[in-house]
C-alpha cells in the first residue's frame, strides 16, 4: 500500500483517510487485514502521529476499520456495496452543484457530458 501526501490544501489526515478508503474499496486492503501502526505510518509518511491518529479515528467512526486494544487496527468486515453507494451519493452532490452552475451560465447538458468524458479519458492517460 502506497500513500502519497501533498501540500495541496487538503489536510494530511484527510489525504491519509481517503487513501485508505480507496485501498479498502479497491481491495488493496482486505477485510480483517492489519493496518500499519500509527507510529510506523507517521514515520513512513514523515507526518505527525496525531495526524495519523485522527485519520484512524475517523476511519473507525465511519466503520472502515476497527481497533483492537494491544493488537492494532484492522480493516473491518463490511459491505462493499454500501461503501460504493455512499461514494455515489457523494458524487451525486457534486454533480447536482455542477448542474446548478451549468444552468446558471447556460452551459448545455451536452457540454457538461463532453467535459466529463474528456476528463475521464485524460485522467487515464496521466
C-alpha atoms as one frame of an Amber mdcrd trajectory, in Angstrom:
protein
   0.000   0.000   0.000   1.425   3.342  -1.029   0.136   6.625   0.340   1.266
   9.893  -1.201   0.781  13.088   0.791   0.974  16.501  -0.861   0.639  20.137
   0.143  -2.455  20.644  -1.980  -4.515  22.368   0.698  -6.312  19.211   1.788
  -5.467  18.356   5.401  -2.979  15.496   5.703  -5.315  13.381   7.836  -7.984
  13.584   5.114  -5.459  12.536   2.471  -4.442   9.536   4.588  -8.079   8.678
   5.285  -9.086   8.874   1.611  -6.067   6.824   0.536  -7.003   4.083   2.997
 -10.682   4.152   1.952  -9.599   3.813  -1.679  -7.327   0.894  -0.780 -10.225
  -0.800   1.033 -12.712  -0.237  -1.793 -10.297  -1.438  -4.494  -9.349  -4.500
  -2.466  -5.714  -3.495  -1.918  -6.554  -3.784   1.765  -8.609  -6.876   2.519
 -11.186  -7.426   5.240  -9.549  -8.190   8.603  -6.102  -7.130   7.308  -3.947
  -5.319   9.850  -3.051  -1.706   9.110   0.368  -0.225   9.785   0.733   1.045
  13.318   0.059   4.729  13.808   3.716   5.344  14.672   5.157   3.426  11.739
   2.811   5.061   9.220   3.591   8.518  10.647   7.298   7.768  10.340   6.941
   6.452   6.758   4.927   9.498   5.672   7.005  11.930   7.757   3.952  13.463
   9.381   2.707  13.738  12.943   1.493  10.721  14.894  -1.526  12.837  15.872
  -2.390  13.303  12.180  -2.445   9.544  11.584  -4.389   9.003  14.815  -7.035
  11.463  13.626  -7.309   9.658  10.273  -7.606   6.267  12.009 -10.169   7.637
  14.482 -12.352   8.925  11.634 -11.997   5.666   9.703 -13.107   3.768  12.800
 -16.011   6.140  13.423 -17.164   5.637   9.814 -16.867   1.862  10.105 -13.947
   1.232   7.758 -11.584  -0.071  10.428 -11.708  -1.475  13.945  -9.056  -1.142
  16.618  -8.330  -3.989  18.989  -6.552  -2.879  22.152  -2.979  -4.136  22.118
  -3.328  -5.745  18.683  -3.688  -2.836  16.261  -6.149  -1.563  13.698  -7.774
  -3.851  11.138  -9.946  -3.408   8.067 -13.460  -4.083   9.291 -15.762  -6.668
   7.799 -18.157  -4.661   5.722 -20.455  -4.483   2.791 -18.545  -3.053  -0.182
 -21.852  -2.294  -1.901 -22.753   0.026   0.976 -19.424   1.834   0.641 -19.954
   2.192  -3.103 -23.457   3.577  -2.506 -22.093   6.183  -0.070 -19.463   7.274
  -2.598 -22.101   7.502  -5.324 -24.172   9.751  -3.062 -21.127  11.973  -2.598
 -20.636  12.164  -6.383 -24.326  12.976  -6.807 -23.944  16.008  -4.523 -21.074
  17.329  -6.642 -22.936  16.684  -9.879 -26.002  18.486  -8.551 -23.840  21.540
  -7.855 -22.271  21.281 -11.323 -25.717  21.179 -12.937 -26.826  24.218 -10.936
 -23.779  26.176 -12.122 -24.226  24.979 -15.710 -27.856  26.127 -15.763 -26.900
  29.472 -14.238 -24.408  30.115 -17.052 -26.402  28.463 -19.855 -23.934  25.643
 -20.342 -25.660  22.788 -22.110 -26.050  19.231 -20.886 -24.040  18.054 -23.895
 -21.142  20.374 -22.993 -21.085  19.048 -19.425 -21.217  15.429 -20.616 -18.434
  16.093 -23.137 -16.344  17.684 -20.388 -16.864  14.714 -18.068 -15.946  12.274
 -20.869 -12.827  14.309 -21.659 -11.767  14.371 -18.016 -12.278  10.611 -17.669
 -10.148   9.968 -20.757  -7.396  12.432 -19.785  -7.225  11.003 -16.258  -6.476
   7.536 -17.649  -3.608   8.885 -19.759  -1.814  10.667 -16.931
